[in-house]
Amino acid sequence: MVIAALLFLMAAPPPMGTMVDVGGYRVHLYCTGSGSPTVVIVCGFSFDWALVQPEVVKFARVCTYDASGTAWSDPGSAHPTCDARADEIHRLFAAAKVPRPYVLVGFSTGALFARLYAKEHPVDVAGMVLVDHAFLPPKSPPPPIATGPDSGPSVISTVPVAFGVEDEPGFDKLPQDIQDLERWAEPISPGRATAKQAEACFEQVGEAMLGDLPLAVVSTADDTRGYAELQAQLLALSSHSRHFIAPRSFHSIEISQPEVVIEAIRSVVEAARK
């Protein structure tokens, strides 16, 4: 099994997009479509969005990328901070001359990076979609053990969670080449963010609000204590927000129920164009 994995790593597939120099290292960027605002998907592998990007491209320009140290992108900092991730987005899109404004689609911890980006570069942002935003459960009592799609894991946990994208409902519906890319990239990329990293991100984002910026919050049916309260807090970030629920998803909604994410993005793009 180890030999097979090493052979797979040696045979790295060619990148889907272009490699962009962001100042000492390169980041993989994959943009398709046309129109303004540009939809920018933050976090996850670029190919995680293989069921979303081809549909969004029908009504907007959409860009996915691989953060430094993941998939095709060169290593960056060994322990990137929230600031570093937000700054990397800024440098990447400046270097690639991706036109502003952006609708930021932040997934998991990427939702925190997107919010920090909006805080630091508000004129760049025309709207935001938060897809199963990173969640730190209350410290006591301990969160329940995840048992299925209706009881999702703590997105950020203080203990290891043996759950990967291959366990997401609908993974087998991905094209075979995308499944192969997932299996190639996972072992060479950093694991999930730690609770300490997420806490630092939450602190940096602080209480920054979004005013009347178009906002869509996409949630699962997670019944972990504190999850519903977080969704309410996210919706309150903007006076122009909508809530979308993906009841059959565990965490990677873009894989299990891509139609929910697509509709959320469409709603924000349309609102941003008005």
Beta strands, then each sheet from edge to edge (+ up, - down):
strand 1: 18-21
strand 2: 26-32
strand 3: 38-42
strand 4: 61-66
strand 5: 102-107
strand 6: 125-131
strand 7: 215-220
strand 8: 241-246
sheet 1: 1+ 2- 4+ 3+ 5+ 6+ 7+ 8+
end
